[in-house]
Amino acid sequence: MGKEDLIIYIVSDSIGETAEQVAKAAISQFVYDSYEIRRFPFITEKQQIVEMLQEAKENNSIIIFTMVLEDLREFLVAESRKLQISAIDIMSEIVDGFSNILHSTPKREPGLIRRLDEKYFKKVDAIEFAVKYDDGKDPRGLKKADLVLLGISRTSKTPLSMYLAHKNIKVANVPLVPEVAPPKELFEVPSKKIIGLTTNPMKLIEIRQERLKALGLKSEANYATIERILEELEYADDLMKRLGCPVIDVSSKAVEESASIILEIFREIGYKVNNGK
């Protein structure tokens, strides 16, 4: 690369992705292909800046930087001026603008946006997990789950799985049916990671009858009879006792209430729950 070619130095006390994207967007406005981008991420010491500037002064260069650590930012600005190297701060003016509008002091912590992105992707992973392992679709997911929900039909397994997924918790759920043996993988999951869901039989009759109506079926079908429901509840209760897992009665609770109880149980066993925000 010759002296006339441009080297763009991307400097950041975090990963430097924001500065690089801005630099690429800006230079795309010019008919100019003879440039190279060199990224200097995770700058935490002044000596790192000195070394970068020593290299930059030997080239036809420009520095694009995002530094939220004030002392490093001021040092970079001062030293680049001494060496007559163009250095563009793409963060401070925006942060100062928000500070004035919000009447608040910025945190001055590098990498916060990256941490937010990581939290977002964890949430997406948890939601995809809940969909993949909903309703016992694949018992292999039971060992991978942070939490396993058990219950007979219409005990809010799926809504709870999705709600908890938004708290970054990977949930698998298993429907319990007397005629179908539970997957063997269920007995390999620690009982503290299993939550049983039960409900009031009379409340369940109403819910199942409404479900049948929505499907255009007769409400007196076996699925919604008291005999069938009591049989299923007894079967589920026996299995949950064998597993030794906590059991929550969801009959008079909104999904948010049941989820709150589950989260509290998780905290008691030492599981760190992310609030998902």
C-alpha positions as protocol buffer text, in pm:
chain_id: "A"
residue {
  index: 1
  type: MET
  ca { x: 0 y: 0 z: 0 }
}
residue {
  index: 2
  type: GLY
  ca { x: 147 y: 332 z: -107 }
}
residue {
  index: 3
  type: LYS
  ca { x: 163 y: 660 z: 81 }
}
residue {
  index: 4
  type: GLU
  ca { x: -133 y: 796 z: -118 }
}
residue {
  index: 5
  type: ASP
  ca { x: -359 y: 512 z: -6 }
}
residue {
  index: 6
  type: LEU
  ca { x: -584 y: 571 z: 295 }
}
residue {
  index: 7
  type: ILE
  ca { x: -576 y: 368 z: 614 }
}
residue {
  index: 8
  type: ILE
  ca { x: -883 y: 402 z: 834 }
}
residue {
  index: 9
  type: TYR
  ca { x: -806 y: 329 z: 1198 }
}
residue {
  index: 10
  type: ILE
  ca { x: -1108 y: 213 z: 1394 }
}
residue {
  index: 11
  type: VAL
  ca { x: -1040 y: 269 z: 1763 }
}
residue {
  index: 12
  type: SER
  ca { x: -1272 y: 175 z: 2048 }
}
residue {
  index: 13
  type: ASP
  ca { x: -1277 y: 80 z: 2415 }
}
residue {
  index: 14
  type: SER
  ca { x: -1529 y: -185 z: 2308 }
}
residue {
  index: 15
  type: ILE
  ca { x: -1542 y: -399 z: 1994 }
}
residue {
  index: 16
  type: GLY
  ca { x: -1542 y: -107 z: 1748 }
}
residue {
  index: 17
  type: GLU
  ca { x: -1821 y: -237 z: 1526 }
}
residue {
  index: 18
  type: THR
  ca { x: -2022 y: 87 z: 1539 }
}
residue {
  index: 19
  type: ALA
  ca { x: -1726 y: 302 z: 1431 }
}
residue {
  index: 20
  type: GLU
  ca { x: -1642 y: 63 z: 1147 }
}
residue {
  index: 21
  type: GLN
  ca { x: -1996 y: 65 z: 1011 }
}
residue {
  index: 22
  type: VAL
  ca { x: -2006 y: 446 z: 1019 }
}
residue {
  index: 23
  type: ALA
  ca { x: -1667 y: 464 z: 844 }
}
residue {
  index: 24
  type: LYS
  ca { x: -1779 y: 226 z: 569 }
}
residue {
  index: 25
  type: ALA
  ca { x: -2104 y: 415 z: 521 }
}
residue {
  index: 26
  type: ALA
  ca { x: -1916 y: 744 z: 493 }
}
residue {
  index: 27
  type: ILE
  ca { x: -1647 y: 633 z: 249 }
}
residue {
  index: 28
  type: SER
  ca { x: -1905 y: 464 z: 29 }
}
residue {
  index: 29
  type: GLN
  ca { x: -2015 y: 816 z: -66 }
}
residue {
  index: 30
  type: PHE
  ca { x: -1686 y: 863 z: -253 }
}
residue {
  index: 31
  type: VAL
  ca { x: -1549 y: 701 z: -567 }
}
residue {
  index: 32
  type: TYR
  ca { x: -1249 y: 571 z: -378 }
}
residue {
  index: 33
  type: ASP
  ca { x: -1144 y: 207 z: -346 }
}
residue {
  index: 34
  type: SER
  ca { x: -786 y: 242 z: -231 }
}
residue {
  index: 35
  type: TYR
  ca { x: -827 y: 213 z: 143 }
}
residue {
  index: 36
  type: GLU
  ca { x: -773 y: -32 z: 426 }
}
residue {
  index: 37
  type: ILE
  ca { x: -954 y: -59 z: 758 }
}
residue {
  index: 38
  type: ARG
  ca { x: -752 y: -148 z: 1067 }
}
residue {
  index: 39
  type: ARG
  ca { x: -947 y: -208 z: 1384 }
}
residue {
  index: 40
  type: PHE
  ca { x: -804 y: -146 z: 1732 }
}
residue {
  index: 41
  type: PRO
  ca { x: -1069 y: -274 z: 1975 }
}
residue {
  index: 42
  type: PHE
  ca { x: -1081 y: -297 z: 2355 }
}
residue {
  index: 43
  type: ILE
  ca { x: -846 y: -5 z: 2420 }
}
residue {
  index: 44
  type: THR
  ca { x: -803 y: 23 z: 2795 }
}
residue {
  index: 45
  type: GLU
  ca { x: -463 y: 191 z: 2834 }
}
residue {
  index: 46
  type: LYS
  ca { x: -301 y: 508 z: 2699 }
}
residue {
  index: 47
  type: GLN
  ca { x: 1 y: 309 z: 2580 }
}
residue {
  index: 48
  type: GLN
  ca { x: -222 y: 124 z: 2335 }
}
residue {
  index: 49
  type: ILE
  ca { x: -327 y: 459 z: 2191 }
}
residue {
  index: 50
  type: VAL
  ca { x: 36 y: 574 z: 2168 }
}
residue {
  index: 51
  type: GLU
  ca { x: 132 y: 261 z: 1974 }
}
residue {
  index: 52
  type: MET
  ca { x: -162 y: 302 z: 1736 }
}
residue {
  index: 53
  type: LEU
  ca { x: -76 y: 668 z: 1674 }
}
residue {
  index: 54
  type: GLN
  ca { x: 288 y: 586 z: 1605 }
}
residue {
  index: 55
  type: GLU
  ca { x: 173 y: 357 z: 1328 }
}
residue {
  index: 56
  type: ALA
  ca { x: -92 y: 598 z: 1201 }
}
residue {
  index: 57
  type: LYS
  ca { x: 149 y: 891 z: 1163 }
}
residue {
  index: 58
  type: GLU
  ca { x: 353 y: 691 z: 911 }
}
residue {
  index: 59
  type: ASN
  ca { x: 55 y: 653 z: 681 }
}
residue {
  index: 60
  type: ASN
  ca { x: -210 y: 857 z: 506 }
}
residue {
  index: 61
  type: SER
  ca { x: -459 y: 791 z: 780 }
}
residue {
  index: 62
  type: ILE
  ca { x: -778 y: 892 z: 952 }
}
residue {
  index: 63
  type: ILE
  ca { x: -898 y: 776 z: 1293 }
}
residue {
  index: 64
  type: ILE
  ca { x: -1264 y: 699 z: 1359 }
}
residue {
  index: 65
  type: PHE
  ca { x: -1326 y: 629 z: 1725 }
}
residue {
  index: 66
  type: THR
  ca { x: -1588 y: 549 z: 1985 }
}
residue {
  index: 67
  type: MET
  ca { x: -1452 y: 597 z: 2335 }
}
residue {
  index: 68
  type: VAL
  ca { x: -1686 y: 630 z: 2631 }
}
residue {
  index: 69
  type: LEU
  ca { x: -1404 y: 631 z: 2886 }
}
residue {
  index: 70
  type: GLU
  ca { x: -1345 y: 1003 z: 2918 }
}
residue {
  index: 71
  type: ASP
  ca { x: -974 y: 1006 z: 3006 }
}
residue {
  index: 72
  type: LEU
  ca { x: -885 y: 780 z: 2712 }
}
residue {
  index: 73
  type: ARG
  ca { x: -1099 y: 984 z: 2476 }
}
residue {
  index: 74
  type: GLU
  ca { x: -935 y: 1310 z: 2581 }
}
residue {
  index: 75
  type: PHE
  ca { x: -589 y: 1153 z: 2552 }
}
residue {
  index: 76
  type: LEU
  ca { x: -661 y: 1026 z: 2200 }
}
residue {
  index: 77
  type: VAL
  ca { x: -793 y: 1365 z: 2088 }
}
residue {
  index: 78
  type: ALA
  ca { x: -495 y: 1554 z: 2233 }
}
residue {
  index: 79
  type: GLU
  ca { x: -229 y: 1319 z: 2098 }
}
residue {
  index: 80
  type: SER
  ca { x: -380 y: 1297 z: 1750 }
}
residue {
  index: 81
  type: ARG
  ca { x: -382 y: 1678 z: 1731 }
}
residue {
  index: 82
  type: LYS
  ca { x: -15 y: 1689 z: 1823 }
}
residue {
  index: 83
  type: LEU
  ca { x: 62 y: 1451 z: 1538 }
}
residue {
  index: 84
  type: GLN
  ca { x: -179 y: 1629 z: 1303 }
}
residue {
  index: 85
  type: ILE
  ca { x: -378 y: 1314 z: 1243 }
}
residue {
  index: 86
  type: SER
  ca { x: -747 y: 1357 z: 1168 }
}
residue {
  index: 87
  type: ALA
  ca { x: -949 y: 1189 z: 1443 }
}
residue {
  index: 88
  type: ILE
  ca { x: -1329 y: 1183 z: 1440 }
}
residue {
  index: 89
  type: ASP
  ca { x: -1528 y: 1115 z: 1756 }
}
residue {
  index: 90
  type: ILE
  ca { x: -1863 y: 968 z: 1651 }
}
residue {
  index: 91
  type: MET
  ca { x: -1995 y: 900 z: 2000 }
}
residue {
  index: 92
  type: SER
  ca { x: -1944 y: 1196 z: 2236 }
}
residue {
  index: 93
  type: GLU
  ca { x: -2166 y: 1452 z: 2066 }
}
residue {
  index: 94
  type: ILE
  ca { x: -2456 y: 1207 z: 2051 }
}
residue {
  index: 95
  type: VAL
  ca { x: -2409 y: 1098 z: 2413 }
}
residue {
  index: 96
  type: ASP
  ca { x: -2389 y: 1461 z: 2525 }
}
residue {
  index: 97
  type: GLY
  ca { x: -2707 y: 1537 z: 2334 }
}
residue {
  index: 98
  type: PHE
  ca { x: -2895 y: 1257 z: 2508 }
}
residue {
  index: 99
  type: SER
  ca { x: -2748 y: 1364 z: 2840 }
}
residue {
  index: 100
  type: ASN
  ca { x: -2889 y: 1715 z: 2797 }
}
residue {
  index: 101
  type: ILE
  ca { x: -3232 y: 1595 z: 2690 }
}
residue {
  index: 102
  type: LEU
  ca { x: -3260 y: 1323 z: 2956 }
}
residue {
  index: 103
  type: HIS
  ca { x: -3098 y: 1531 z: 3230 }
}
residue {
  index: 104
  type: SER
  ca { x: -2894 y: 1227 z: 3316 }
}
residue {
  index: 105
  type: THR
  ca { x: -2526 y: 1133 z: 3337 }
}
residue {
  index: 106
  type: PRO
  ca { x: -2411 y: 858 z: 3096 }
}
residue {
  index: 107
  type: LYS
  ca { x: -2279 y: 535 z: 3244 }
}
residue {
  index: 108
  type: ARG
  ca { x: -1947 y: 558 z: 3059 }
}
residue {
  index: 109
  type: GLU
  ca { x: -1926 y: 179 z: 3035 }
}
residue {
  index: 110
  type: PRO
  ca { x: -1777 y: 27 z: 2717 }
}
residue {
  index: 111
  type: GLY
  ca { x: -1967 y: -247 z: 2533 }
}
residue {
  index: 112
  type: LEU
  ca { x: -2317 y: -187 z: 2671 }
}
residue {
  index: 113
  type: ILE
  ca { x: -2482 y: -221 z: 2330 }
}
residue {
  index: 114
  type: ARG
  ca { x: -2307 y: -551 z: 2273 }
}
residue {
  index: 115
  type: ARG
  ca { x: -2436 y: -678 z: 2607 }
}
residue {
  index: 116
  type: LEU
  ca { x: -2787 y: -570 z: 2509 }
}
residue {
  index: 117
  type: ASP
  ca { x: -2752 y: -755 z: 2180 }
}
residue {
  index: 118
  type: GLU
  ca { x: -2637 y: -1068 z: 2361 }
}
residue {
  index: 119
  type: LYS
  ca { x: -2941 y: -1047 z: 2588 }
}
residue {
  index: 120
  type: TYR
  ca { x: -3166 y: -1012 z: 2284 }
}
residue {
  index: 121
  type: PHE
  ca { x: -3018 y: -1316 z: 2112 }
}
residue {
  index: 122
  type: LYS
  ca { x: -3048 y: -1520 z: 2432 }
}
residue {
  index: 123
  type: LYS
  ca { x: -3416 y: -1434 z: 2440 }
}
residue {
  index: 124
  type: VAL
  ca { x: -3457 y: -1535 z: 2075 }
}
residue {
  index: 125
  type: ASP
  ca { x: -3279 y: -1865 z: 2146 }
}
residue {
  index: 126
  type: ALA
  ca { x: -3510 y: -1932 z: 2441 }
}
residue {
  index: 127
  type: ILE
  ca { x: -3822 y: -1859 z: 2233 }
}
residue {
  index: 128
  type: GLU
  ca { x: -3703 y: -2086 z: 1951 }
}
residue {
  index: 129
  type: PHE
  ca { x: -3627 y: -2354 z: 2210 }
}
residue {
  index: 130
  type: ALA
  ca { x: -3978 y: -2329 z: 2358 }
}
residue {
  index: 131
  type: VAL
  ca { x: -4134 y: -2368 z: 2012 }
}
residue {
  index: 132
  type: LYS
  ca { x: -3909 y: -2661 z: 1917 }
}
residue {
  index: 133
  type: TYR
  ca { x: -3971 y: -2854 z: 2237 }
}
residue {
  index: 134
  type: ASP
  ca { x: -4335 y: -2762 z: 2292 }
}
residue {
  index: 135
  type: ASP
  ca { x: -4588 y: -3032 z: 2374 }
}
residue {
  index: 136
  type: GLY
  ca { x: -4333 y: -3312 z: 2395 }
}
residue {
  index: 137
  type: LYS
  ca { x: -4234 y: -3285 z: 2027 }
}
residue {
  index: 138
  type: ASP
  ca { x: -3878 y: -3401 z: 2089 }
}
residue {
  index: 139
  type: PRO
  ca { x: -3789 y: -3557 z: 2428 }
}
residue {
  index: 140
  type: ARG
  ca { x: -3419 y: -3496 z: 2362 }
}
residue {
  index: 141
  type: GLY
  ca { x: -3484 y: -3134 z: 2455 }
}
residue {
  index: 142
  type: LEU
  ca { x: -3565 y: -3225 z: 2814 }
}
residue {
  index: 143
  type: LYS
  ca { x: -3198 y: -3259 z: 2910 }
}
residue {
  index: 144
  type: LYS
  ca { x: -3111 y: -2932 z: 2738 }
}
residue {
  index: 145
  type: ALA
  ca { x: -3388 y: -2732 z: 2905 }
}
residue {
  index: 146
  type: ASP
  ca { x: -3343 y: -2496 z: 3198 }
}
residue {
  index: 147
  type: LEU
  ca { x: -3691 y: -2597 z: 3307 }
}
residue {
  index: 148
  type: VAL
  ca { x: -3941 y: -2871 z: 3223 }
}
residue {
  index: 149
  type: LEU
  ca { x: -4316 y: -2819 z: 3265 }
}
residue {
  index: 150
  type: LEU
  ca { x: -4551 y: -3115 z: 3310 }
}
residue {
  index: 151
  type: GLY
  ca { x: -4928 y: -3119 z: 3296 }
}
residue {
  index: 152
  type: ILE
  ca { x: -5237 y: -3262 z: 3137 }
}
residue {
  index: 153
  type: SER
  ca { x: -5407 y: -3085 z: 2847 }
}
residue {
  index: 154
  type: ARG
  ca { x: -5513 y: -2721 z: 2903 }
}
residue {
  index: 155
  type: THR
  ca { x: -5298 y: -2649 z: 3209 }
}
residue {
  index: 156
  type: SER
  ca { x: -5118 y: -2353 z: 3044 }
}
residue {
  index: 157
  type: LYS
  ca { x: -4799 y: -2539 z: 2955 }
}
residue {
  index: 158
  type: THR
  ca { x: -4742 y: -2361 z: 2624 }
}
residue {
  index: 159
  type: PRO
  ca { x: -4833 y: -2006 z: 2739 }
}
residue {
  index: 160
  type: LEU
  ca { x: -4606 y: -2049 z: 3041 }
}
residue {
  index: 161
  type: SER
  ca { x: -4324 y: -2182 z: 2824 }
}
residue {
  index: 162
  type: MET
  ca { x: -4343 y: -1878 z: 2598 }
}
residue {
  index: 163
  type: TYR
  ca { x: -4375 y: -1633 z: 2885 }
}
residue {
  index: 164
  type: LEU
  ca { x: -4069 y: -1777 z: 3057 }
}
residue {
  index: 165
  type: ALA
  ca { x: -3879 y: -1780 z: 2728 }
}
residue {
  index: 166
  type: HIS
  ca { x: -3909 y: -1401 z: 2730 }
}
residue {
  index: 167
  type: LYS
  ca { x: -3721 y: -1418 z: 3060 }
}
residue {
  index: 168
  type: ASN
  ca { x: -3442 y: -1600 z: 2871 }
}
residue {
  index: 169
  type: ILE
  ca { x: -3534 y: -1937 z: 3023 }
}
residue {
  index: 170
  type: LYS
  ca { x: -3527 y: -2239 z: 2792 }
}
residue {
  index: 171
  type: VAL
  ca { x: -3842 y: -2438 z: 2867 }
}
residue {
  index: 172
  type: ALA
  ca { x: -3957 y: -2775 z: 2738 }
}
residue {
  index: 173
  type: ASN
  ca { x: -4303 y: -2903 z: 2824 }
}
residue {
  index: 174
  type: VAL
  ca { x: -4449 y: -3251 z: 2832 }
}
residue {
  index: 175
  type: PRO
  ca { x: -4821 y: -3334 z: 2803 }
}
residue {
  index: 176
  type: LEU
  ca { x: -4935 y: -3608 z: 3039 }
}
residue {
  index: 177
  type: VAL
  ca { x: -5180 y: -3865 z: 2906 }
}
residue {
  index: 178
  type: PRO
  ca { x: -5261 y: -4188 z: 3100 }
}
residue {
  index: 179
  type: GLU
  ca { x: -5240 y: -4400 z: 2785 }
}
residue {
  index: 180
  type: VAL
  ca { x: -4898 y: -4266 z: 2685 }
}
residue {
  index: 181
  type: ALA
  ca { x: -4588 y: -4343 z: 2890 }
}
residue {
  index: 182
  type: PRO
  ca { x: -4377 y: -4033 z: 2968 }
}
residue {
  index: 183
  type: PRO
  ca { x: -4045 y: -4015 z: 2783 }
}
residue {
  index: 184
  type: LYS
  ca { x: -3756 y: -4192 z: 2955 }
}
residue {
  index: 185
  type: GLU
  ca { x: -3553 y: -3869 z: 2933 }
}
residue {
  index: 186
  type: LEU
  ca { x: -3791 y: -3711 z: 3184 }
}
residue {
  index: 187
  type: PHE
  ca { x: -3655 y: -3937 z: 3459 }
}
residue {
  index: 188
  type: GLU
  ca { x: -3302 y: -3824 z: 3380 }
}
residue {
  index: 189
  type: VAL
  ca { x: -3382 y: -3458 z: 3452 }
}
residue {
  index: 190
  type: PRO
  ca { x: -3312 y: -3334 z: 3809 }
}
residue {
  index: 191
  type: SER
  ca { x: -3640 y: -3291 z: 3996 }
}
residue {
  index: 192
  type: LYS
  ca { x: -3549 y: -2933 z: 4087 }
}
residue {
  index: 193
  type: LYS
  ca { x: -3569 y: -2845 z: 3715 }
}
residue {
  index: 194
  type: ILE
  ca { x: -3921 y: -2987 z: 3679 }
}
residue {
  index: 195
  type: ILE
  ca { x: -4245 y: -2806 z: 3762 }
}
residue {
  index: 196
  type: GLY
  ca { x: -4577 y: -2990 z: 3766 }
}
residue {
  index: 197
  type: LEU
  ca { x: -4895 y: -2805 z: 3670 }
}
residue {
  index: 198
  type: THR
  ca { x: -5234 y: -2905 z: 3804 }
}
residue {
  index: 199
  type: THR
  ca { x: -5578 y: -2746 z: 3811 }
}
residue {
  index: 200
  type: ASN
  ca { x: -5929 y: -2761 z: 3953 }
}
residue {
  index: 201
  type: PRO
  ca { x: -6131 y: -3028 z: 3767 }
}
residue {
  index: 202
  type: MET
  ca { x: -6447 y: -2815 z: 3743 }
}
residue {
  index: 203
  type: LYS
  ca { x: -6250 y: -2523 z: 3601 }
}
residue {
  index: 204
  type: LEU
  ca { x: -6086 y: -2761 z: 3355 }
}
residue {
  index: 205
  type: ILE
  ca { x: -6423 y: -2890 z: 3234 }
}
residue {
  index: 206
  type: GLU
  ca { x: -6521 y: -2533 z: 3139 }
}
residue {
  index: 207
  type: ILE
  ca { x: -6192 y: -2472 z: 2960 }
}
residue {
  index: 208
  type: ARG
  ca { x: -6206 y: -2799 z: 2766 }
}
residue {
  index: 209
  type: GLN
  ca { x: -6570 y: -2750 z: 2668 }
}
residue {
  index: 210
  type: GLU
  ca { x: -6483 y: -2408 z: 2529 }
}
residue {
  index: 211
  type: ARG
  ca { x: -6192 y: -2563 z: 2344 }
}
residue {
  index: 212
  type: LEU
  ca { x: -6422 y: -2824 z: 2187 }
}
residue {
  index: 213
  type: LYS
  ca { x: -6668 y: -2554 z: 2080 }
}
residue {
  index: 214
  type: ALA
  ca { x: -6387 y: -2358 z: 1917 }
}
residue {
  index: 215
  type: LEU
  ca { x: -6296 y: -2673 z: 1721 }
}
residue {
  index: 216
  type: GLY
  ca { x: -6660 y: -2730 z: 1620 }
}
residue {
  index: 217
  type: LEU
  ca { x: -6688 y: -3049 z: 1827 }
}
residue {
  index: 218
  type: LYS
  ca { x: -6955 y: -3161 z: 2073 }
}
residue {
  index: 219
  type: SER
  ca { x: -6893 y: -3038 z: 2428 }
}
residue {
  index: 220
  type: GLU
  ca { x: -6995 y: -3376 z: 2577 }
}
residue {
  index: 221
  type: ALA
  ca { x: -6697 y: -3554 z: 2422 }
}
residue {
  index: 222
  type: ASN
  ca { x: -6493 y: -3775 z: 2657 }
}
residue {
  index: 223
  type: TYR
  ca { x: -6213 y: -3512 z: 2658 }
}
residue {
  index: 224
  type: ALA
  ca { x: -6433 y: -3280 z: 2868 }
}
residue {
  index: 225
  type: THR
  ca { x: -6607 y: -3525 z: 3100 }
}
residue {
  index: 226
  type: ILE
  ca { x: -6546 y: -3517 z: 3475 }
}
residue {
  index: 227
  type: GLU
  ca { x: -6454 y: -3887 z: 3476 }
}
residue {
  index: 228
  type: ARG
  ca { x: -6184 y: -3841 z: 3214 }
}
residue {
  index: 229
  type: ILE
  ca { x: -6045 y: -3528 z: 3377 }
}
residue {
  index: 230
  type: LEU
  ca { x: -6025 y: -3690 z: 3721 }
}
residue {
  index: 231
  type: GLU
  ca { x: -5848 y: -3988 z: 3566 }
}
residue {
  index: 232
  type: GLU
  ca { x: -5591 y: -3762 z: 3399 }
}
residue {
  index: 233
  type: LEU
  ca { x: -5536 y: -3552 z: 3713 }
}
residue {
  index: 234
  type: GLU
  ca { x: -5483 y: -3864 z: 3926 }
}
residue {
  index: 235
  type: TYR
  ca { x: -5234 y: -4002 z: 3674 }
}
residue {
  index: 236
  type: ALA
  ca { x: -5045 y: -3671 z: 3662 }
}
residue {
  index: 237
  type: ASP
  ca { x: -5043 y: -3638 z: 4040 }
}
residue {
  index: 238
  type: ASP
  ca { x: -4896 y: -3988 z: 4082 }
}
residue {
  index: 239
  type: LEU
  ca { x: -4622 y: -3917 z: 3826 }
}
residue {
  index: 240
  type: MET
  ca { x: -4529 y: -3582 z: 3984 }
}
residue {
  index: 241
  type: LYS
  ca { x: -4499 y: -3749 z: 4323 }
}
residue {
  index: 242
  type: ARG
  ca { x: -4268 y: -4010 z: 4172 }
}
residue {
  index: 243
  type: LEU
  ca { x: -4054 y: -3735 z: 4025 }
}
residue {
  index: 244
  type: GLY
  ca { x: -4055 y: -3536 z: 4349 }
}
residue {
  index: 245
  type: CYS
  ca { x: -4108 y: -3206 z: 4170 }
}
residue {
  index: 246
  type: PRO
  ca { x: -4289 y: -2891 z: 4290 }
}
residue {
  index: 247
  type: VAL
  ca { x: -4652 y: -2863 z: 4177 }
}
residue {
  index: 248
  type: ILE
  ca { x: -4843 y: -2543 z: 4102 }
}
residue {
  index: 249
  type: ASP
  ca { x: -5222 y: -2516 z: 4086 }
}
residue {
  index: 250
  type: VAL
  ca { x: -5291 y: -2290 z: 3785 }
}
residue {
  index: 251
  type: SER
  ca { x: -5671 y: -2303 z: 3802 }
}
residue {
  index: 252
  type: SER
  ca { x: -5721 y: -1953 z: 3945 }
}
residue {
  index: 253
  type: LYS
  ca { x: -5398 y: -1793 z: 3827 }
}
residue {
  index: 254
  type: ALA
  ca { x: -5309 y: -1582 z: 3529 }
}
residue {
  index: 255
  type: VAL
  ca { x: -5002 y: -1691 z: 3333 }
}
residue {
  index: 256
  type: GLU
  ca { x: -4805 y: -1405 z: 3488 }
}
residue {
  index: 257
  type: GLU
  ca { x: -4891 y: -1523 z: 3840 }
}
residue {
  index: 258
  type: SER
  ca { x: -4791 y: -1883 z: 3770 }
}
residue {
  index: 259
  type: ALA
  ca { x: -4469 y: -1766 z: 3605 }
}
residue {
  index: 260
  type: SER
  ca { x: -4389 y: -1550 z: 3907 }
}
residue {
  index: 261
  type: ILE
  ca { x: -4418 y: -1853 z: 4135 }
}
residue {
  index: 262
  type: ILE
  ca { x: -4196 y: -2057 z: 3903 }
}
residue {
  index: 263
  type: LEU
  ca { x: -3934 y: -1781 z: 3897 }
}
residue {
  index: 264
  type: GLU
  ca { x: -3937 y: -1766 z: 4275 }
}
residue {
  index: 265
  type: ILE
  ca { x: -3884 y: -2143 z: 4296 }
}
residue {
  index: 266
  type: PHE
  ca { x: -3593 y: -2102 z: 4055 }
}
residue {
  index: 267
  type: ARG
  ca { x: -3437 y: -1832 z: 4271 }
}
residue {
  index: 268
  type: GLU
  ca { x: -3468 y: -2048 z: 4581 }
}
residue {
  index: 269
  type: ILE
  ca { x: -3264 y: -2325 z: 4419 }
}
residue {
  index: 270
  type: GLY
  ca { x: -2996 y: -2075 z: 4317 }
}
residue {
  index: 271
  type: TYR
  ca { x: -3088 y: -2030 z: 3952 }
}
residue {
  index: 272
  type: LYS
  ca { x: -3007 y: -1678 z: 3830 }
}
residue {
  index: 273
  type: VAL
  ca { x: -3311 y: -1551 z: 3647 }
}
residue {
  index: 274
  type: ASN
  ca { x: -3273 y: -1273 z: 3388 }
}
residue {
  index: 275
  type: ASN
  ca { x: -3565 y: -1033 z: 3379 }
}
residue {
  index: 276
  type: GLY
  ca { x: -3564 y: -1042 z: 3002 }
}
residue {
  index: 277
  type: LYS
  ca { x: -3577 y: -668 z: 2955 }
}
